[in-house]
Amino acid sequence: MVSPPEFQHDPVMVAEIAEIAADLSPGTFADLTLGGAGHGVAVLDANPELELFGVDQDDLALAAAGERLERFGPRATLVKTRFDGAGTALVDAGHEVISGFLMDLGVSSPQLDIADRGFSYHNDGPLDMRMDTGQQRTAADVVNNYSFGELVDVLSAYGDERHCKRIAQAIIDGRPFTSTTQLATAIADSLPAPVRRKSTGHPAKRSFQAIRIEVNDELAILGGTLDTMIDMLDTGGVGMVLTYHSGEDRIVKDRMRRVIEAGVPAGMAPTSDYRWSWRGARTPSDSEVEENPRARSARLRAITRVGASGPGLGAP
Ligand SMILES: C[S@@+](CC[C@H](N)C(=O)[O-])C[C@H]1O[C@@H](n2cnc3c(N)ncnc32)[C@H](O)[C@@H]1O
């Protein structure tokens, strides 16, 4: 077991997120992917009138966040749940409306770096990849039991992997798999040498991402959670989502657009309660990407609740 002080995760676009938090009305800010509370601490520091309601499904993250948020006393509440349980947890705790929310999707650096968690294609570990270690399904279940067709679907939908059929066949042929590097090697070996040479990062990176998303049901619960949180926003409230790959970003963009354009006939000014906080997605600065390569693919989208007659900005 790794102790919380070793939990090192650089929060992405933290200055931009803190700037938005600074302007929010007094009330509750829900961080649905609390991690090590890098964003959570920045939000509370930026706006003394906000309280943080932090949610994560990972015990290690919650332990680290608890230590970092201790200095804020009762301004921070931590809850262990998958984020589709956040709406109920907020209401149960008396927070029916919120001033803002953040979802910073995916995994934290410690989850990737600790070999035993089984997320890493570099450090050998068991094929696990569960964010909530109490959950049943592991990466070994997906890798060793899914049919060829199911593997192809996972690899292509959640990893945008062009070579999904080749990789799925290599997985079927190489079974049973027990460790992450055994799987990473089989995936890399299944690709033609020129593809391996040209791939940015490890050739198994996309496949590992796809399997991780499947194990944790990450995309299945994203849209519904977003709808619930958007609905709970107070007037003036802002909901922000940081995504790291196209599948996530598409869901976020579509859901927000649907709310913003609700009931708006083509060509008419939107009459929805919501508008885009800015057009399109914001991305990290070059200097942030240089310092934190994990930020490279980040996209930040946000929605603002403007009230019953507020104008919308239209599609990004
Ligand atoms: C990218 S990290 C967040 C890092 C955090 N913003 C910070 O500043 O340290 C994502 C976190 O969200 C958690 N997470 C991912 N999907 C989740 C879900 N469906 N429900 C609850 N927590 C989730 C992960 O366990 C991880 O700790």
The ligand as a Tripos MOL2 file, in Angstrom:
@<TRIPOS>MOLECULE
LIG
   27    29     1     0     0
SMALL
NO_CHARGES

@<TRIPOS>ATOM
      1 C1         -7.4960   12.4630  -13.9110 C.3       1 LIG1
      2 S1         -7.7300   11.9670  -12.2790 S.3       1 LIG1
      3 C2         -8.2650   13.4390  -11.4790 C.3       1 LIG1
      4 C3         -7.1570   14.2170  -10.8820 C.3       1 LIG1
      5 C4         -7.6350   15.4010  -10.0700 C.3       1 LIG1
      6 N1         -8.3690   16.3550  -10.8580 N.3       1 LIG1
      7 C5         -6.4840   16.0960   -9.3680 C.2       1 LIG1
      8 O1         -6.3670   17.2970   -9.4790 O.co2     1 LIG1
      9 O2         -5.7070   15.3920   -8.7120 O.co2     1 LIG1
     10 C6         -9.2490   11.1220  -12.3700 C.3       1 LIG1
     11 C7         -9.7660   10.6030  -11.0420 C.3       1 LIG1
     12 O3        -11.1230   10.3150  -11.2180 O.3       1 LIG1
     13 C8        -11.4230    9.0680  -10.6710 C.3       1 LIG1
     14 N2        -12.4950    8.5370  -11.4870 N.ar      1 LIG1
     15 C9        -12.4630    8.2280  -12.7930 C.ar      1 LIG1
     16 N3        -13.6550    7.7740  -13.2040 N.ar      1 LIG1
     17 C10       -14.4620    7.8180  -12.1100 C.ar      1 LIG1
     18 C11       -15.8310    7.4810  -11.8880 C.ar      1 LIG1
     19 N4        -16.5870    6.9830  -12.8530 N.pl3     1 LIG1
     20 N5        -16.3430    7.6670  -10.6650 N.ar      1 LIG1
     21 C12       -15.5660    8.1540   -9.6480 C.ar      1 LIG1
     22 N6        -14.2590    8.4700   -9.7980 N.ar      1 LIG1
     23 C13       -13.7200    8.3080  -11.0140 C.ar      1 LIG1
     24 C14       -10.1540    8.2610  -10.7340 C.3       1 LIG1
     25 O4        -10.1340    7.2990   -9.7130 O.3       1 LIG1
     26 C15        -9.0840    9.3440  -10.5570 C.3       1 LIG1
     27 O5         -8.7200    9.4820   -9.2140 O.3       1 LIG1
@<TRIPOS>BOND
     1     1     2 1
     2     2     3 1
     3     2    10 1
     4     3     4 1
     5     4     5 1
     6     5     6 1
     7     5     7 1
     8     7     8 2
     9     7     9 1
    10    10    11 1
    11    11    12 1
    12    11    26 1
    13    12    13 1
    14    13    14 1
    15    13    24 1
    16    14    15 ar
    17    14    23 ar
    18    15    16 ar
    19    16    17 ar
    20    17    18 ar
    21    17    23 ar
    22    18    19 1
    23    18    20 ar
    24    20    21 ar
    25    21    22 ar
    26    22    23 ar
    27    24    25 1
    28    24    26 1
    29    26    27 1
@<TRIPOS>SUBSTRUCTURE
     1 LIG1         1 GROUP 0 **** ****
